[in-house]
């Protein structure tokens, strides 16, 4: 099954592959959001465990799929070899930091809005918060496919597909985490679903942008991989983990994080 998927992605243009892979990750977000048609509420313990799982997948992907290849493909020895990963990682974190300060948004378990003051409704602010999560995820997948298009030996279709699978798995609970609170706030099921799935629509956009950028500017690949890693780690530490610590389910969230890390690490080592 996995070999057939790899063969298919090897047979098409890498930029198209990036679009299809990130469309898959968006699709799993939509699948998670669709649960709002069957349930009005999600047990808080389950939701915190799912969010913890999401954080674990993102951290594992940041190292195994992004930072490690970025360091491996960099030239030089010692401190010189790690410069691209260091610079890219810092730039990725600062990029999301900047968006976090500018883009109005509100996290699931927090009552105060972040970013510039806005008259937007709370529902819109909640969706924008999850949208921030998805930007680095789409970028990460696209950058890896772009590396394949550029002929970088360390970038492989298998690795890119594995990353897309891992991100897709953790997008499923993210879809639930957006649509369920909106339903609890009184929004009807159809609108809750539409808002929930739309939070990941940025993934195909940034997936294609990342692939195109690396294809045309091959030397930036290690920087771009580390950039995506830095952005993802910032999201986990600044947003995902704090959201799981607001109730009394910290142990469940932590175990979910460990489980997510193990799943992504296993996928990347076994398949990538």
N, C-alpha and C positions, 0 to 999 in steps of 0.2 A: 504494500500500500504506500508506504513512505517513499520507496524507490520510484514508484509510478508518478508520485507527485513531483519528485525531484526531476525526473525525466521531462515532465511537462514544462516545468519552469525553465529548464535548460534549453527547451526548444523554442522559446519565445523571447522577444526583446526584453532585456533586463528592466527597462523603465516600465514597460507594460506589466512585467512580473511584479514590480514594486507596487503598482496600482492595484493589481489583483490581490496581492498579499495583504495590503492595508485595507482593502475592501472587505476581505475576510475578517480582519480584526474588528472593523466597524460592524460587520454582520453579527458577530457574537455579542457586541454591546446591545444591538437591537434585539437579539434573542433574550438577553437578560431583561431588557426593558419590557419585553412582551409579557413577562410574568405579572405585570400590573393588570392584565385582563383576567387573571385567575385569582389573585390575592390583593386585598386592600392594604394589608399590613405585613411587614416582615419582622420576625422576632429580632429584637435588638442584639441578642447574643449572636445569632446567626450572621447578622449584618456586620457586626464588629469582627467576627471571625473571618468573613469574606474580605473585608477591607484589609485586615492583617495579611491575609493570603496575597492580596494584590501588591502590598508593599514588599513582601518577600520575593515575589516574582520579579518585580522591578529592580530590586537590589541585585539579585542573582544575575539578571540579564545585563545589568550595567557592567558587571565585572566579566562574566564568562563570555558574553557575546560582543562587548564593546571595548572595554578598557584593555583586556588581555590582548585581543588582536591589534589594537592601536599601538600598544607597546612593542608587540612582536614585529610589526611591519615598519617600525621606525628605524632609521639608520643610526650608526654610531654606537658608542659603548657608555656604560655608567650613566652619569647625569644627563649627558647629551641625548641618550636614547629615550629618556623619559620626558623630555621637554615637550614634544607634541601632545602627549597625553595630558600632561600637567596644564598646559596652556588651554587646550580644548576643553578639559574638564571644568576649569575655572570659568571659561567663557560661557559654557552651557548653563552653569549654575547662575551666573550673573544675568544671563538672558531671561531665565524664568523669574529671577528676583525682580528684574525690571518690569516684566509683564504683571507680576503679582502686585507691584506698587501702582501700576497704571490702570489695569483692566478691572473694572468693578466686578466683584464676585462675593459669594457667601458660601461657607462650608456647611456641610450637613448638620453638624452638632454645635455650631456656633451661631450666636444671635447677632453679632456685629458684622457689618460688611467690611470688605477690604478694597483697596484701590481707591481711585478718585470717587468722590461723592456722586451718586447717580439717583435719578428718580425711578430707575427701573424696578420692576416688581421683584419680590423675593424669589419667585420661581425662576426668573431669568438669571438672577445672580447665582442660584444654586447650579444651574446648567453650566454657566460660565466657569465655575470652580472646577467641575469635572473636565470641561474642555481644556483647561490648563494642563491637566494630567495627560491628556492625549496627544498634545503637540510633540513632546519628545519621543513618545512611543512610535508615532508614525514616521518621524524623522529617523529614528534608529533603524527601522526596517528598510526605509528607502536608501539610506546611506550604504547599507550592506549590499543591496542590489546594485547600487551605483558602483561600488568597488568591483563587483563581478564584471560589470559592463566595461570598466576601465582596465580589466585584465590583471588586477592585483592578486597574486597567488594566495595571500592570506584570507581573501574574501571569497567565500564559496556560496553556491546556491543552497546547499544543505544547511549552512549556518544561518543564512537569511530566512529560509523557510522555518527552521527551528525557532528562531526568534519570533517570527510572526505567529507561530502556534502558541508559544508561551504567552505572548502579549494578548492574543485572542482569548486564551483561557482566563486570564485575569480581567479582561474586559467584560466578561459575562457578569461577575458580581458588581462591576461598576455600573452596568446598565440597570441592575436592580437598585443600586444605591442612589440612583438619580430618580427613577420613576416612582418608587414606593413613597418617598417623602412627599413628592408632588401630589400623589393620590391622597395621602393623609391630610394634606393641606386643603383638600376640597376640589382639586382639579379632576375633571372626568378622565376615564381610562384612556380614551384615544389621545387626548392632549398630553397626558402623562407619558404615554409611550412615545409620542412624537418628540417631546422634549428630551426624553431619556436617550433615544437613539441618536438624536442630532448632536449630542455632546461629543460623539466620536467621529463626526463627519470630517473633522480636521485631519484625521489620520491619513486618508488617501491623498489629501492635498499636500501635506508635509512629506508624505512618503515619496510622491513624485518629485517634489522640489528637492528633497535630499538626494534622490537618485540622479537627477539632472545635474545638480551642482557638482557632485563627485565625478560624474562622467566627463564633464568639461574641464574640471580643475582637479585632476588626479592627485596632485601632491597634498591636497587638503584632506585626504581620506582619514589618516590617523587623527587629525584634529577634529574632523567631523564625527568620527566614532566616539571620541572622548567627550565632545560637545554634547552628544545625545546622552551619554552616561551621566555627565554632570547635571544636565537638566532633569533627568529621571531621579537621581539621588536627592536633588533639592526638593522635588515634589514629594518624595517619600518622607523626608525628615520634616519639612515645613508644613505639609498638609495631611498626608495619609495617616502617619502614625499619631499625630495629635488628635485626629478625629476618632481614633479607636480608644483613646484614653479618657474620654469624657464621662463614661458610665462605669459600672463596676465589672466590666468584662475584660479587664486588661490581660488576664491570663489567657483567655480564649483568643484574644487578638494576637497575643505573642505567639501562641501555638500555631495560629493561622499563618503568621509571618514565617515561622520556621518551616511549616509545610510548603508554603509557596516557594521559599528559597530552594528547598530540596527538589521540588518538582522541576523548577526551571534549570537548576544545576544538572539534574539527571537528563533532561531533554537535551541540553546543550552538549554535554559530554557524550551521551549515547548516540545522538543523531547528527549533531553538528560537526 
